[in-house]
Amino acid sequence: MARSIQIKGIDKLQKKLRKNATMADVKTVVKTNTAELTGAMQRESQTVLTGHMEGGKFVKPTGATKRSIVMEIADGGLTGKTGPHTEYSPYLIYGTRFMAKRDFFTPPLNRQKAKFKSDMGRLVK
């Protein structure tokens, strides 16, 4: 996976959440946002990765990158991970000197990041 997001200060967050919400609520927010991000990345990959020219011939996309974007829930539901698992996905995301970037990772991540912060803020209030 190319990038990851980490939230530090889980102890302070847990103290605040004990007063306002249950850990089950936090796990629901993490799971929901991870699932939404996974779906958004899969949809974005279908719009961005439309095929390429190889030796003067157009090659259709196989869908391997879309299928490799899977979600994982860890740490008892407090950590959600998602992203492409193909070996060549960083080349698609960042580009090379021979190929323009086809970033299907960052736009959905930025949209979901704002929604996740909003959801967590609602729990803490």
C-alpha positions as CSV (number, residue, x, y, z in Angstrom):
1,M,0.0,0.0,0.0
2,A,1.3,3.4,-0.8
3,R,0.2,5.5,2.2
4,S,-1.4,5.1,5.5
5,I,-3.1,7.3,8.1
6,Q,-2.4,6.9,11.8
7,I,-4.2,8.6,14.7
8,K,-2.0,9.2,17.7
9,G,-3.2,9.8,21.2
10,I,-5.6,6.9,21.4
11,D,-5.4,7.0,25.3
12,K,-6.8,10.5,25.4
13,L,-9.4,9.6,22.8
14,Q,-10.5,6.5,24.8
15,K,-10.9,8.6,28.0
16,K,-13.1,11.1,26.2
17,L,-15.1,8.4,24.5
18,R,-15.8,6.6,27.8
19,K,-17.7,9.7,28.8
20,N,-19.6,10.3,25.5
21,A,-19.8,7.1,23.5
22,T,-19.0,3.4,23.7
23,M,-16.2,1.6,21.9
24,A,-18.8,-0.2,19.8
25,D,-19.7,3.2,18.3
26,V,-16.0,3.8,17.4
27,K,-15.7,0.4,15.9
28,T,-18.8,1.0,13.8
29,V,-17.4,4.3,12.6
30,V,-14.0,2.7,11.7
31,K,-15.7,-0.2,9.9
32,T,-18.1,2.0,8.0
33,N,-15.5,4.5,6.8
34,T,-13.1,1.7,5.8
35,A,-15.8,0.0,3.8
36,E,-16.8,3.3,2.1
37,L,-13.2,4.1,1.3
38,T,-12.7,0.7,-0.2
39,G,-15.7,1.1,-2.4
40,A,-14.7,4.6,-3.5
41,M,-11.2,3.4,-4.4
42,Q,-12.6,0.5,-6.4
43,R,-15.0,2.9,-8.3
44,E,-12.2,5.5,-8.9
45,S,-9.9,2.8,-10.3
46,Q,-12.6,1.9,-12.8
47,T,-12.8,5.5,-14.0
48,V,-9.1,6.3,-14.0
49,L,-7.6,3.0,-15.3
50,T,-9.1,2.7,-18.7
51,G,-6.5,0.8,-20.6
52,H,-3.2,1.6,-22.3
53,M,-1.3,1.4,-25.6
54,E,1.3,-1.3,-25.9
55,G,3.3,-1.6,-29.1
56,G,0.8,0.4,-31.1
57,K,-2.1,-1.7,-29.9
58,F,-4.7,-0.8,-27.3
59,V,-4.8,-3.1,-24.3
60,K,-8.0,-3.2,-22.2
61,P,-7.8,-3.1,-18.4
62,T,-8.1,-6.5,-16.7
63,G,-9.5,-5.3,-13.4
64,A,-6.7,-6.8,-11.3
65,T,-6.1,-3.5,-9.5
66,K,-9.8,-3.1,-8.6
67,R,-10.0,-6.7,-7.3
68,S,-6.8,-6.2,-5.2
69,I,-8.3,-3.3,-3.3
70,V,-9.6,-5.1,-0.1
71,M,-10.4,-3.9,3.4
72,E,-8.9,-5.3,6.6
73,I,-10.1,-4.6,10.1
74,A,-7.5,-5.1,12.9
75,D,-6.8,-4.3,16.6
76,G,-10.2,-5.5,17.7
77,G,-12.0,-3.2,15.2
78,L,-10.1,0.0,16.0
79,T,-7.9,-0.1,12.9
80,G,-9.1,-0.2,9.3
81,K,-6.8,-0.8,6.3
82,T,-7.6,-0.7,2.6
83,G,-5.7,-0.2,-0.6
84,P,-4.4,-1.9,-3.7
85,H,-2.2,-5.0,-3.3
86,T,-0.8,-5.4,-6.8
87,E,2.9,-5.0,-7.1
88,Y,2.6,-2.3,-9.8
89,S,0.0,-0.1,-8.1
90,P,2.5,2.5,-6.8
91,Y,3.5,3.1,-10.5
92,L,-0.1,3.7,-11.4
93,I,-0.6,6.1,-8.4
94,Y,2.6,8.1,-8.8
95,G,3.5,7.5,-12.4
96,T,6.9,7.0,-13.9
97,R,9.1,8.9,-16.3
98,F,7.4,7.0,-19.1
99,M,3.8,7.0,-17.8
100,A,1.6,9.8,-16.4
101,K,0.1,9.1,-13.0
102,R,-3.4,7.6,-12.7
103,D,-4.1,8.3,-9.1
104,F,-7.2,6.4,-7.9
105,F,-5.9,6.4,-4.3
106,T,-5.6,10.0,-3.1
107,P,-8.9,11.6,-4.2
108,P,-11.1,9.0,-2.4
109,L,-8.8,9.1,0.6
110,N,-9.0,12.8,1.0
111,R,-12.8,12.8,0.7
112,Q,-13.1,9.9,3.3
113,K,-10.6,11.5,5.6
114,A,-12.9,14.5,6.1
115,K,-15.9,12.3,6.6
116,F,-14.0,10.1,9.2
117,K,-12.9,13.2,11.2
118,S,-16.5,14.5,11.1
119,D,-17.9,11.1,12.3
120,M,-15.3,10.8,15.1
121,G,-15.9,14.5,16.1
122,R,-19.6,13.7,16.5
123,L,-18.8,10.9,18.9
124,V,-16.5,13.0,21.0
125,K,-18.9,15.9,21.4
